[in-house]
Amino acid sequence: MGSEWLRRPVGRREFLVGTGALALAACGGASSSSSNQGSASTSIGSADLNFSSWNNPGDLTSLKAFAADYHTAHSSVNVNVQVTPSTNFDEWFGTRLAGGQAPDIIRIQYQQAGRYIQNGGLVNLASHLPAGYGSNYLPTFWGSVAYKGGIYGIPEHTDTFATYYRTDIMQQVGATPPDTLNNAWHWDEFLTLARKVKSATGKYAFGFGFSGANTAYRWLPLLYMHGGQLVGADGKTPAIDSSQGVSALTWTQNLYKEGLIPPNNTVKGSTSTTARQYFIDGVVGMMLHGDWQMQSLQTALKDNQWGVTYMIRDAGRASDLGGNILAVTKDCKNVAAAADVLQFVCNPANTQSFVTQNMYIPVLKALSSKPLQYAYRPDLMQRFAEQATTVPSAMAKVETTPQFADLNLMLADQLDLCFTGQQSATQTASAIAFGIKKIIT
């Protein structure tokens, strides 16, 4: 699976200087359903499509605008944007699929899609896409939707983690957040700082961007930056039951033991708002979380009250592989229309609008190598863009396999037992290794 983009250095100019006309010129405007790339279907008929997306207000606003634009161009197709539950996604989606009531279009994380590709919950769109359509995308992300000759969705965007901080707390503890990727806080520096921040807030030090069982994978950057791996190079042999794996688990468990992270901010104990609300309320002074959180902070806090520095590091650097694909479910009655909607939403003009308005990173080649002007605090988005280059290719490879959805839920169970002190780090590493063998072999 390609990983050249994940290692590619990102210059400041590349992400900050740009014009809104760039993508519009490339695609001929947002009203074309497939951005001048052609459509595999000349007639899509009529349809009332339900499009389910995560409950991020900015995202929903953009998607509803795209739905209205699409309807203007295709009056026989209505697209109704709905909200996907942020917790217990697999239970909700699995139940809907079993009852034949799944939304026609689903916005789903890269790590979750494999399960539904394998069990038939998502449909093959290959016959509805123009020839060579996948060449428009960065290989790592296009590879996540390709399975046994089929194409089971369209990559929408990516995102990653960095370190948010409250400026008043940093001033109070006398800390200067790093201003370059090379100077990012090491684990030992961060731990020392976290203890000071806990004293300053009188409660906790930082929040972690978990938001339910389906986000267990967000812990993996800590494992990989510590020199560990979830599986070996063959993609199936457990590797977490190593000294690095146990050490990474121990380090994280101790954060909860010391009360540096709020006790309910575990994988399964968190919702999509848990870490963010603690940060907004000043219960924590820092937050390890994704770029999309900037949407809410924009209205909740003044710009001078918070900032972003780079993700913490240890033996190496790593950060979260985030983002979503758009897919069509087995319950869709008009796959051709739904596939055309996906191409419309993901055309260069709409993609540029979506990522720059809502703080994401594009996966379209034409946009990933072009300058973009983000709508809000582009200097901070540059840091996320730089941080995205540290996503380990080995981690990205395992997270985009068809088996990872099951691995992810197993991780959630075991990590929560560890972080809540119900089992040791060594026991957790062994249990995860056993789960990997059971799921992959």
C-alpha positions in Angstrom: 0.0 0.0 0.0 1.5 3.4 -1.0 2.8 5.6 1.7 4.8 8.2 -0.1 2.4 11.0 0.9 2.7 10.0 4.5 6.4 10.6 4.4 6.3 13.7 2.2 7.6 16.9 3.8 5.0 19.7 3.7 6.1 23.2 3.2 4.3 26.2 4.7 3.6 27.7 1.4 2.1 24.5 0.1 -0.8 24.6 2.5 -1.3 28.3 3.2 -1.1 30.2 0.0 -3.9 29.6 -2.5 -7.0 30.8 -4.2 -10.5 29.5 -4.2 -10.4 29.4 -8.0 -7.8 26.7 -8.1 -10.1 23.7 -7.7 -12.9 25.3 -9.6 -10.8 25.7 -12.6 -9.6 22.1 -12.3 -13.2 20.7 -12.2 -15.3 23.3 -14.1 -17.4 24.2 -11.1 -19.3 22.5 -8.3 -22.5 21.8 -10.3 -21.0 19.0 -12.3 -21.8 15.6 -10.7 -18.4 14.2 -11.5 -16.1 17.2 -12.0 -15.7 16.8 -15.7 -14.4 13.3 -15.1 -17.5 11.7 -16.7 -20.0 9.5 -15.1 -20.4 5.7 -15.7 -24.2 6.1 -15.7 -25.9 8.4 -18.3 -29.3 8.0 -16.5 -29.6 7.8 -12.7 -33.3 7.9 -12.5 -35.2 9.2 -9.4 -34.3 8.6 -5.8 -34.9 9.8 -2.2 -31.5 9.1 -0.6 -30.7 9.2 3.2 -27.1 10.3 3.7 -25.8 9.7 7.3 -22.8 11.7 8.7 -21.1 12.3 12.0 -22.6 15.1 14.2 -20.0 17.8 13.4 -22.0 21.0 12.8 -19.7 22.4 10.1 -19.6 19.1 8.3 -23.4 18.8 8.3 -23.8 22.4 7.0 -21.4 21.7 4.1 -23.1 18.4 3.3 -26.5 19.9 3.3 -25.4 22.6 0.9 -23.9 19.9 -1.4 -27.2 18.0 -1.2 -29.2 21.1 -2.2 -26.8 21.9 -5.0 -27.1 18.3 -6.3 -30.9 18.5 -6.2 -30.7 21.7 -8.2 -28.8 19.9 -10.9 -30.8 16.6 -10.6 -34.3 17.5 -9.6 -35.4 13.8 -9.5 -32.9 13.0 -6.7 -33.4 14.2 -3.1 -30.6 13.8 -0.6 -31.6 14.0 3.1 -28.5 14.5 5.4 -29.0 12.7 8.7 -26.9 12.4 11.9 -24.9 9.2 12.7 -24.6 8.3 16.4 -21.1 9.1 17.6 -21.0 6.2 20.1 -21.8 2.5 19.5 -21.6 3.0 15.8 -21.2 -0.7 15.0 -24.2 -1.7 17.1 -26.3 1.0 15.4 -25.1 0.4 11.9 -25.2 -3.4 12.3 -28.8 -3.3 13.6 -29.9 -1.1 10.7 -28.3 -3.3 8.1 -29.8 -6.4 9.7 -33.3 -4.8 9.6 -32.9 -3.6 6.0 -33.1 0.0 7.2 -29.5 1.3 6.8 -29.1 4.8 5.3 -28.4 4.8 1.5 -25.1 6.6 1.9 -22.9 6.3 5.0 -19.9 8.4 6.0 -17.6 5.9 7.7 -14.1 5.9 9.1 -11.3 4.1 7.2 -10.8 1.7 10.1 -14.5 0.7 10.2 -15.2 0.1 6.5 -13.4 -3.3 6.2 -16.0 -5.2 8.3 -18.9 -4.0 6.2 -17.1 -4.6 2.9 -16.5 -8.2 3.9 -20.0 -8.9 5.2 -21.8 -7.3 2.3 -23.0 -4.2 4.1 -21.3 -1.9 1.6 -21.8 -2.3 -2.2 -19.3 -2.5 -5.0 -19.3 0.8 -6.9 -16.8 -0.1 -9.6 -19.3 -0.2 -12.4 -20.6 3.2 -11.5 -17.3 5.0 -11.5 -15.4 6.3 -14.6 -12.3 4.3 -15.7 -9.2 5.3 -13.8 -11.2 7.2 -11.2 -8.9 5.9 -8.4 -5.8 7.5 -9.9 -7.1 10.8 -8.6 -6.4 9.7 -5.0 -3.4 9.2 -2.9 -2.6 5.4 -2.9 -2.9 4.8 0.8 -6.5 6.1 0.9 -7.7 4.6 -2.4 -6.3 1.2 -1.2 -8.6 1.4 1.8 -11.7 1.1 -0.5 -10.4 -1.4 -2.9 -11.1 -5.1 -2.1 -10.8 -8.2 -4.3 -11.3 -6.2 -7.5 -14.2 -4.1 -6.2 -14.4 -0.5 -5.1 -16.5 0.0 -2.0 -16.5 3.8 -1.5 -14.8 7.0 -2.2 -12.2 8.5 0.2 -13.4 11.9 1.4 -10.5 13.3 3.5 -8.0 12.6 6.2 -7.2 14.2 9.5 -4.8 13.7 12.4 -3.9 14.5 16.0 -1.8 17.3 17.5 -1.7 18.9 21.0 -4.1 21.6 21.9 -3.3 23.8 24.8 -4.9 26.6 26.9 -2.8 29.7 26.7 -3.6 30.8 30.3 -2.5 27.4 31.7 0.7 27.5 29.7 1.5 30.9 31.1 0.6 29.8 34.6 3.0 26.8 34.5 5.7 28.7 32.5 5.6 26.5 29.5 6.4 27.5 25.9 4.7 25.1 23.4 7.0 23.9 20.6 6.8 25.8 17.4 8.4 23.2 15.1 7.8 19.6 14.5 11.4 18.8 15.4 10.9 20.3 18.9 7.8 18.5 19.8 7.5 17.4 23.4 9.0 14.1 24.3 7.1 11.7 26.6 9.2 12.6 29.6 8.8 16.4 29.0 5.1 16.0 28.4 4.7 14.0 31.6 6.5 16.6 33.6 4.4 19.3 32.1 1.1 17.3 32.6 1.8 17.1 36.3 2.2 20.9 36.5 -1.0 21.4 34.4 -2.9 19.2 36.7 -1.8 21.3 39.7 -2.8 24.5 37.8 -6.3 23.3 36.8 -6.8 21.6 40.2 -8.5 18.7 38.4 -6.8 17.0 35.4 -4.0 17.7 32.9 -5.3 16.7 29.5 -8.0 15.0 27.5 -7.5 12.3 24.9 -9.5 12.2 21.7 -11.4 8.9 22.3 -15.1 9.0 21.4 -16.4 5.5 21.8 -15.4 1.9 21.1 -14.9 2.5 17.4 -12.0 4.9 18.1 -9.7 2.5 19.9 -7.2 2.9 17.1 -6.5 6.4 18.2 -4.2 4.9 20.9 -2.0 3.2 18.3 0.2 6.3 17.6 1.4 6.1 21.2 2.5 2.5 20.5 4.2 3.2 17.2 6.0 6.3 18.4 7.4 4.2 21.3 8.9 1.8 18.8 6.2 -0.9 19.0 3.8 -2.3 16.5 0.4 -4.0 16.6 1.3 -6.7 14.1 4.5 -7.7 12.3 5.6 -7.0 8.8 3.5 -10.0 7.5 0.4 -8.2 8.6 -0.9 -11.0 10.8 1.7 -12.0 13.5 1.0 -10.2 16.8 3.8 -7.8 17.7 2.2 -5.8 20.6 3.3 -8.4 23.2 6.9 -7.0 23.2 8.8 -4.9 25.6 7.8 -1.8 23.6 4.2 -2.8 23.6 4.0 -3.5 27.3 5.9 -0.2 28.0 3.5 1.9 25.9 0.5 0.3 27.7 2.1 0.9 31.1 2.8 4.5 30.3 -0.8 5.2 29.2 -2.2 3.3 32.2 -0.1 5.4 34.5 -1.6 8.6 33.1 -5.0 7.4 34.4 -3.6 6.2 37.7 -2.1 9.6 38.3 -5.3 11.3 37.4 -3.7 13.2 34.5 -6.6 12.1 32.2 -10.2 12.2 33.5 -11.3 8.7 34.5 -14.3 8.6 32.1 -12.1 9.7 29.1 -11.3 6.1 28.2 -11.9 4.5 24.8 -15.4 3.2 25.6 -16.2 5.8 28.3 -15.9 8.8 26.0 -18.3 10.4 23.6 -17.4 12.8 20.8 -17.6 15.7 23.1 -15.9 14.4 26.2 -12.3 15.6 25.8 -13.4 18.8 24.0 -15.8 19.9 26.7 -13.2 19.3 29.4 -10.9 21.5 27.5 -13.4 24.2 26.9 -14.5 24.2 30.6 -10.8 24.4 31.8 -11.1 21.1 33.5 -7.9 20.1 31.5 -5.3 22.4 30.1 -4.3 20.3 27.1 -5.9 17.9 24.7 -4.5 15.4 22.3 -7.1 15.5 19.5 -7.9 16.0 15.8 -8.0 19.0 13.6 -11.8 18.9 13.3 -12.1 20.0 16.9 -11.2 23.5 15.7 -14.8 23.8 14.4 -16.2 23.8 17.9 -13.4 25.7 19.6 -14.0 28.5 17.1 -17.3 29.4 18.7 -16.6 28.1 22.2 -13.4 30.0 23.0 -11.6 33.2 21.9 -8.7 32.7 19.6 -6.2 34.0 22.2 -7.4 31.4 24.7 -6.0 28.4 23.0 -3.4 27.2 20.5 -2.1 24.0 18.9 1.4 22.5 18.9 2.6 19.2 17.5 1.8 15.7 18.7 4.0 14.4 21.5 6.8 12.0 20.5 9.1 9.4 22.0 11.6 7.1 20.2 9.9 8.3 17.0 7.1 10.3 15.7 3.5 9.2 15.0 0.0 10.5 14.8 -3.5 9.4 14.1 -4.7 8.2 10.7 -8.1 9.8 10.7 -10.7 10.6 8.0 -13.7 9.1 6.3 -14.9 7.4 3.2 -18.3 7.8 1.6 -20.0 4.5 0.8 -23.3 3.1 -0.4 -25.1 0.5 1.7 -26.8 -2.7 0.6 -30.2 -1.2 1.4 -29.9 1.5 -1.2 -32.5 1.1 -3.9 -30.7 3.3 -6.5 -27.0 2.6 -6.3 -26.4 4.6 -9.6 -27.8 7.7 -8.1 -26.0 7.3 -4.8 -22.7 6.7 -6.6 -23.3 9.9 -8.6 -23.9 11.8 -5.4 -20.7 10.5 -3.9 -18.7 11.7 -7.0 -20.4 15.1 -6.7 -19.6 15.5 -3.0 -16.0 14.4 -3.6 -15.3 16.4 -6.7 -12.3 18.8 -6.4 -14.4 21.9 -5.9 -16.6 20.5 -3.2 -13.7 18.7 -1.5 -11.7 21.9 -1.3 -14.7 23.7 0.2 -15.3 20.9 2.6 -11.7 20.5 3.9 -11.0 24.3 4.1 -14.2 25.1 5.8 -14.2 22.2 8.3 -10.5 21.8 9.0 -9.5 18.6 7.3 -6.7 17.4 5.0 -7.5 16.4 1.4 -6.7 13.0 -0.1 -7.2 14.0 -3.7 -3.8 14.2 -5.4 -4.8 17.5 -7.1 -5.5 19.2 -3.8 -2.8 17.5 -1.6 -0.1 19.0 -3.7 -1.7 22.4 -4.2 -1.9 25.4 -1.8 -5.1 25.7 0.2 -6.4 28.7 2.2 -8.2 27.4 5.3 -11.1 29.4 6.5 -10.0 29.5 10.1 -6.6 29.8 11.7 -4.6 28.5 8.8 -1.4 28.7 10.8 -2.7 26.0 13.1 -4.0 23.8 10.2 -0.4 24.0 8.8 0.8 22.2 11.9 -1.8 19.5 11.5 -0.7 19.1 7.8 2.9 18.8 8.9 1.9 16.3 11.6 0.1 14.2 9.1 3.4 13.3 7.4 4.4 11.4 10.6 1.6 8.8 10.3 3.6 5.5 10.2 3.0 3.6 7.0 3.0 0.3 8.9 0.2 1.6 11.1 -1.7 2.9 8.2 -1.4 -0.4 6.4 -2.9 -2.5 9.3 -5.6 0.1 10.0 -7.0 -0.1 6.4 -7.2 -3.9 6.2 -10.6 -5.6 6.0 -10.0 -7.3 9.4 -9.3 -4.0 11.3 -12.9 -3.3 12.2 -12.9 -6.4 14.3 -9.4 -5.7 15.6 -10.5 -2.2 16.6 -13.4 -3.4 18.8 -11.2 -6.0 20.4 -8.7 -3.3 21.2 -11.4 -1.2 22.7 -12.3 -3.9 25.2 -8.8 -4.7 26.2 -7.5 -1.1 26.4 -10.4 -0.1 28.6 -9.7 -2.9 31.0 -6.1 -1.7 31.1 -6.8 2.0 31.5 -9.3 1.4 34.2 -6.9 -0.7 36.1 -8.8 -4.0 35.7 -5.8 -5.8 34.2 -2.1 -5.1 33.9 -0.2 -3.9 30.9 1.4 -7.3 30.4 -2.0 -9.1 30.6 -3.4 -6.5 28.1 -0.6 -7.1 25.6 -1.1 -10.8 25.8 -4.9 -10.5 25.4 -4.5 -8.3 22.4 -2.0 -10.7 20.9 -4.5 -13.5 21.4 -7.3 -11.5 19.9 -5.2 -10.7 16.8 -4.5 -14.4 16.2 -8.1 -15.2 16.6 -9.3 -12.5 14.2 -6.7 -12.7 11.5 -5.9 -16.4 11.5 
